[in-house]
Every structure is written in C-alpha cells, then in structure tokens.
Amino acid sequence: MNRTILRNAQIINEGQRYFADLSIRNEIIESIGGQIDLPFDREIDLNGNLLIPGCIDDQVHFREPGLTHKADIYTESRAAVAGGITSFMEMPNTVPNALTQTLLEDKYALAAEKSIGNYSFFMGASNDNYDELMRTNSETVCGIKIFMGSSTGNMLVDNYHTLERVFANAPTLIATHCEDESTIKHNLELAKERYGKEIPIHMHPTIRSNEACYLSSSFAVELAKKTGARLHVLHISTEKETGLFANTLPLKEKKITAEACVHHLWFSDEDYAMKGNFIKWNPAIKTPEDRTAIWKAVLEDYIDVIATDHAPHTLKEKEQDYQNTPSGGPLVQHALLAMLEKSIQGIITIERIVEKMAHAPAELFRIKNRGYIKEGYYADLVEINTKLETTVTRDNVFYKCGWSPFEGITFNHNVSRTFVNGCLVYENGNIIENKNGKRLLFSRL
C-alpha cells in the first residue's frame, strides 16, 4: 500500500466547490470525504488551497524526434506539470513526420522513457498514407491530425478525394488545422509586392487572414456533415468561424467540436507592436473583436475546450525577419495561470476553467478515468494557491527554448503542487523527478 492523504482541500470539480479531504492509494483517488481517518504514508495539509483535476492539453508540439534543439518530451512535460497540465496530446509534424504506425509507436516509446506527464500522440495524415491511417487504433491513439493548411514536410493534405475518403472512413476522431493555402499564398505575394523582404509582423493576420481560416474551417465542417466524420477543429481564431459551431447539444452527443487556444484568448493584434515575432502563431492572433467573439463562443459552449498549441522555437529562430521566423511559442507552463487571471477579471469562473481544460477534453476524446476528481479515477491533481503570485521570468521557465510570451507578467495565482497518477511530481517551483506518465487510453467502442 502507498497512501497519501490531502487535508483541507477546496475541491473544484463538475461545477461544484467544497472543502474535503482526499486520499490517494497508489495511482488512484481512493476516497473523498469531510475527514478521512485512514493510515497513511504521507499527509499534506492544503490549508484551504484549491484542488482541481489536472488539465488535459489536446494540442502540443514537443518537437521530438528530430527538432530537439527546440524542445523534447522530457523538458516540455516538466514545464507542463509545473503549469498544472498533467496530460497532453502531441502533434505528428516532428522529423520524421509520424505518417506510419511504426513511426507513431516510436514516439510512444520515447514518451514511456521520458515523460513526466500522461501522453498521447496524433497519427499524421498526408495525401498518400490512407492505408496507414486506417490502421489507427481508436482505443490507444487520440486521433488523426490533418493539416488543411501548410505544415512541415509532406503533411499538407490538399487533395479533395483524399480528404473525403479519410473523413468518410477514419476509425477515430479527426483533428484539423484549418487555413486555406491558396488564400495565404495570394496574400503573401501582395505583402511582398508592398514591402519587399521587410514584411512587418503586423501583416501576419492579413496574410493568414480571417477569410483563409473561414474557407478552410467551413469546408472541413461541411465535409464532416457530408461523411459523418467525428471532427475536431483546432485553434479557432476568428469571429466568423465561431458561427460554424453553434450547437448546444451536450458534448457527448456532438460530432463536430472546436478548440480555442490560450494565445487567441489573451493577445490581440494590438500586441504585435510590443511582442513582435514572439506572438507569431498560425493561425494568426487577430483583432480584439475576434478575441471577444472567441471568448463568447467558449462561454456559450460553441467552442468546447481550451488548449495551448504549445510550439516552442529558439530565441535565435524567433529573432529573424518575419518571413524566416517560424510560427509558434511555448505556453504549457503558464496556460492555466493565464486563464485563472481571466477569472479575476470576471471573464470566466474557475469552475468553467476546470470544465474547459480538464472535464471537456476528457469527454471530447473519451479518455478513460481522467479529467475529474472522482473516486476510482487516476489521481491527476493540481493545487492552486490563490494568495501567492507568480511572476514569469526567463530564470523560472522550464522550457528548453528558454523564453515565454508572458515574460514580465505577474499572475495572481500559483501552481503549488501537481500530482500525476498519484505521484507528486511538482512542488513549490521544483520538479520531483518521476517519469511515471502513462499512455492515455480511450473508450470509443
């Protein structure tokens, strides 16, 4: 037996807030009650701090294999648990691209060796790997990722017949990056004609425009409706797109779902002047009006989950000119804190944050026994101190790339402890080295 008892926790779960003790036996939440009287190996008094289920991030790029000068599974999973993210789903545009079942399983093997957090990996789609896609196991793989916009290597899927065939027959959830490639190319040529090689960063949302996003997202939604595919559209960035998901069905009944990312909920195009390439993402950060509309869609449940699209690049890469600077930035360590800051501003309650960052990802992907504080579920737990601030500096980030778009910001909450599978892996600024993350499993039959 290995039992830990957490005392005096202010638990937030399924829209409720209450004080209780919680016992963890081995990896599992054993009991939740007013005062637990059981023998224990460890006892921790939370002194009324918040206790929430570990966040589940359905979109990260941890860069391994092939791009490990930017990040790797070990470093970024450390950053994730330091930020209260206990489970992640990683994208296939590593090097080599995860376009075969063998290459996909190679990534799972790496994570089994290195990851502190729980993990799953998307199978990547191309124009010519249909047979490999059909072999994807829906119970052990989070989904199939389709880049319906430019990406690394051979991962732009732009053949209509291929898309229709995959949508019609995919054995599992399809997640899409939606930006219309021809529109982006046209807009880029116009920008080159105007600015030459010195395109300013504020042109990014004009080049990767609202129309480019809507054309692709609406096409994906229509194709899903036509074929009956289970579609999840990633990183919605425009007001116009939100109307595509105006469906108030319970999440378990939805066949078409959507995600919002922290950077689209925090920044706007007004921030390019100060942040420059450090907030260059695809899809682009757009207007304050787009940001407000995305928040509205999140709160009205048109958009189902909040994630990060954590995509680190080195400082040297980000300090290049606009055209040569890669898109993406590191977010997993501060995503939860950023959303908690919005609770102080009255935009979203902490209960809804827990819903969108823990419960909803678990339901949307049908993850087994995670995403909630329930007896019999894995003890993926996060303690939040509401009385302690967190200031982001380059000295306290865990990212391999060594920087954060939130540098200089002071958040009014602090992640004090994180448990993964019942194991304390982070405490008061320190990682406790336990590479005990598990492969996520799914209930889809």
N, C-alpha and C positions, 0 to 999 in steps of 0.2 A: 504494500500500500504506500502511496505517496499522496498525502492530502495537504492542501493549502486552504486556509480559511481567510477570506477577506471580510473584515468587520466594518460596520458603519458606512456602507456604500450608499450613495444616492444613485440608484439604478434608473437609467432611461432606456426604455425598451417598449416597442409596439405602442407608442404614443402615450405611455404612462411614465410617471416619475414617482418613485417611492424609496424609502430607506429600508435596507435589509442587509443581512449577512449572506455570503455566498461561499459555498465550499466547492473546491476543485479536487477531484480524485483522479490521479494520473492525468489524462488529457481532457477529461470530460467535466462539465458542470454537473456536480452531483446533487446539490440541493440549494434552494434559495429560501430564506426564512428570516423571521424577526430576530432571533438569536439562536445560532446554531451551536449545539452542545455535542461536539464530536471530538475524538482525539485527532491531533494534527501534527504534521511535521513542520509546518510554517504557518505563522499567523501574521497578517498585515492589517493594520488599522488605517482605513482610508479617510478617517476624520471628516466624513460627510462630502468628500470629493465625488464628482460624477464618475459613474462606471457605465460605459457604453459597449456595445458589441464592436469588435474590430471592424474597421472599414474594409470594403472589398472594392478594389480598383479594377475596372474592366478594360482599361486601356493603358498599357505602359510599353515603353521601349527600353529594355535594359541592355541592349547592344551586344549581347553575347550569343553566338560566336561572331568573330570577325571584325567587330568595331570596339574592341575592349580598351582602346585608348580613351574612349569617351566615358565608358561605364561598363559594369559587368553585373552578373546576377548577385554576387556576394555584396558588392558595395551598395547597390541600389536597394536590395532587400533590407539592408541595415538602415538605410535612410527611410525606407517605407515604415518599418516598425517604430522608428524614432518619431514618426509622424502619426502613428495610430492606424496605419494601413497594415492589416495582418494577412491579407490575401491579394494576389494580383494575377492579371491575365495579360500575357505578353505577346507582342505582335511579331509577325513572321518575316519582316524585312530586315533580318540580320544577314550576315555573309558567311556561308551561302544562304540564300533565301530558303525558308522552310517550305519547300514545294513538294517534298516527298514524305511519306510516312517515316522513312528511315531518318531523314534529317530532322523531322519533328521530334522523334523519340530521342535523338541525340541531345536536344535541348532539355527534355525532361530528365535525362541522365545527369546533365550538368547541374540542374536545379536540385536534384536529390543530393548532390555532393555539397552544394554551396549555399542554398537559400535558407535564410532565417525565417522568412515568411512562407505561407502556403502559396501554391503556384499552379497556373495552367497556361498553356500556350496555344495560340490560334494556328490552325493549318492555313497555309497561304495558297491563294488561287492565282493562276496565270491563264493565258489564252490556250494553253496546251497541256494541262495536267489534270484533266477531268477524271480519269480513272483513279488517280491518287486521291483526289478529293472524295470520291465515293467510298473510299476505304476508311474514312474518318470515323472513329468510334465516338458516338454521341454521349456515352457514359463516362468517358475518360478525357475528352477534349472539349474545351469550352465552346469552340465554334470554328467556322471557316471565315477568313478575312479576305474581302475583295476590295482592292484599291480601284475605285472608279474615278481615278484621277492619278496624276503622275506619282511615281514612287521609285524605290530602289530596284535596280536590276530589271527582271522580267515580270514585274508584278502589276503593271498597268493592264487591267482587263478591259479592253475596248471593243471586243468582238461581240456583236449583239447576240448571235446564235449561241456563242459560248455562255454568255450571261444567262440567257433564257434557259438553256439546258441545265446549268448549275442551279439556278433558282428553282426550277421545277423538280429537281431530284436530290438536292442536298440532304444528307442524312442528319443534319444538325442545323443549329442556328447559323445564319449568315450575318456577319457584321461588315458594314461598308464605310469606306471613306469616300465621300461624295463631293467631287468638284469636276466640272466639265472641262476636259483637257483642251479642246479646240478654242473655247472661250478664253481660257487663261493664256494660251499662246497668242491669240489675237491681241489681247490687252497688253501683253508683254511687248509685242512688236510696236504698238502705239507708244508705249512708255520709252522704248529705245529711240524711236524717232524724235521724241520730245527732249529726252535727257541724255542721249548717248549712253556712255558707260556709267554715268553718275546718277543712276536712278535713286531718288531719295526713298527712305524707308516708309514715309507716309503714303507712298503709292502702292504699298503692298495690298491693302484691301480694295484698291481699284483694279489692280491686276488680277488678284484672286477674288473676284467680285461677288456681290450678292447673287447676281444672275448665274454665275458659274456654279455656285452652291445649289441654287434652287433647281436649275436644269437637271443636275445630276441626282439630287435627292428625290425630286418628283418622279424622275424616271425609275429610280430604284423602288419607290413606293408603288408605282403603277405596275411594275414587273412583279412585285411581291403579291399584289392583289390578283394579278392575272394567273400566277402559277401556284398560289397558296403557300409560298415560302414563309418561313419564320425569319423575319428581317429585323435587324437592329442597326439603326443609323447612328453613327458615331459623331461626336463633336458638332452639334448644331450651332451655327454661328450667326444666323440672320433671323430677323423678324418674320420674313416671308416664309421661311421653311417651317416655322412653328405651326402654321396652319395645316400642314400635312399630317399632323399627329393629333388632331382634335378629336380624341376618342376617350371617353370617360369610362370605358369598360374596366373592371378590375384587372390588375396587372397580369394575373394568372391566365386571363382569357384573351389577352392581346396577342395578335400575331405579328404586329408591326410596332416596334418600340423605338425609343430615341434616348440619346445621352447628351448632357451638357457638360462642358469641361470648366474647371475652376478658372482658367485664364480668361475665358469668354464671359464669366460671371463677375470677374474682378476688374479687369482692364477695359479700356476703350481706345479708339484711335487717337484720342487726345493724349494718350500716354507715350506715343511714339517719339514725341519731341524730347522726352527725358530718357526713356528706356531704349530707344533705337532698336537695333537688331536683337537685343536680349528679349524682346517680346514678339519676335518674328515667328509665327506659327502658321501651319496650314491645317485647316482653313484659317484665314487671317482674322485677327481681332478687328472688329468693325466699330460702328458708331455707338454712342451712349443709348440711342433709341433701340438698337439691336440688342444691346445688353439688357435693357429693361424688359424687352419682349421675351428674351430667353428666361429671365427670372420669372416672369408671369407664367410662362409655359411650364416651368418646373413646379411652381406652386399650385397650378391647376391640373397637374398630373398629365399634361400632354407630353412632357419630357419626363422620363421615368427615373433616371439615375444621374448622379453627379460623379464624374471621374476626373482624371488628370491629363491623359495623353502625355505623361512624363516622357520627355525625349531629349536627353542631355547631349550637348556638344561642348567641346573645349572652349576656353576663353579665346584662344587663337583663332579658332574657326568662326566664332561669333563676332570677332573684331574686324572681319574682312568687309569689303564693299557689299552692297545689297545683293547683287546677283550671285556672288560667290558664298554668301553666308547661308548655311543650312538652316532650315526651319525647325523649331522645337526648343524646349527648355526643360530644366528639372523642376519638379513640383511635388513629388510624393511626401517629402518631409514636412511640408507646410500647408498642404491642401486642406486638411481638417481644421487647422488653426485659422486659415483664411475664411472658411465657411462659418466657424464659430464667431469670428469677428462680425460677420454679417448678422448673426443673431443679436449681438449687442446693438447694432444699427437698426434693429427692428424689421429687417427684410425677411428673415426666416427664423423659425423657432429651432431650438436644439433638437426637439423631438422630430421635426421634419428633416433636419440634417441627418440624424441617425437613420431615418427611413430611406433617404435618397442615397446614402453612402454605405449602408450595411444591409438593411432589410431588402430593399428593392433589387440590388444586384443579385442577392441570393435567390430571390423569387424569379427574377427575369431569366437567369441562367439555370435555375432549378438546381442549385448547389446543395449537396447533401449536408444537413446538420451544421450549417454555419449561418452567420448573419444575424443571429438573435441571441439574447440571454435567456436560455431555456434549459431546464434540466434535461440531460441526455445529449445536449449539443456540445460540440467542441468548445473548450474554454479559450476562445479568441476574444480578449477583453482589453479595454483601454481605460485607464484612469486619467481624468482631466481635473486639473487644479484651476478653479475659476478665480483664485486670488493671486496667482503668480503670473507675471508677464513673461513673454518670450520675444527677445529681440534677435532678428536674423542678421548674422554677420558671416563673412567668409570663414571665420575661425570656427564657427559651430555648425557648419553644414557637413553632412556625411556623404554628399555626392562626390563621386570620383572626379567630376569636372570642376569642382571647387567653387561654384558660384550659384546664386539663386536670383530669380527676378524679384524676390521680395526683400532683397538686402536693404537694411536700414529701417524696415518696418518693425514696429513693436506690436505684437498681438497681445490681447488681454486674457489669454488662456495659456496653459502649459500642459503638454503631454507628460505626465509624471511616470507612468508605468505602462508597459504593454506586455500582454501575455499571448503567446501563440501555442495552441494545443496544450494549454495548461502550464506552460513553461514561461517563467519570467525572462524576457529577452531584452528588455529596455527599462532602465530605472534612472530617473533624475539626471539625464544627459549622457548616460553611459550605456553602451551596448553590452549585454551579457552574452558571450559567445556560445550560442547553442544553435547549430544549423539543423533545427528539427522541423523545418517546414515540410508540409505534406502535399502531395498531389491532390488537387481538388477533384471531387467526384460528383457526378450529376445524375439526377433522377428524371429521365426523359421518356421512358417507355410507357 
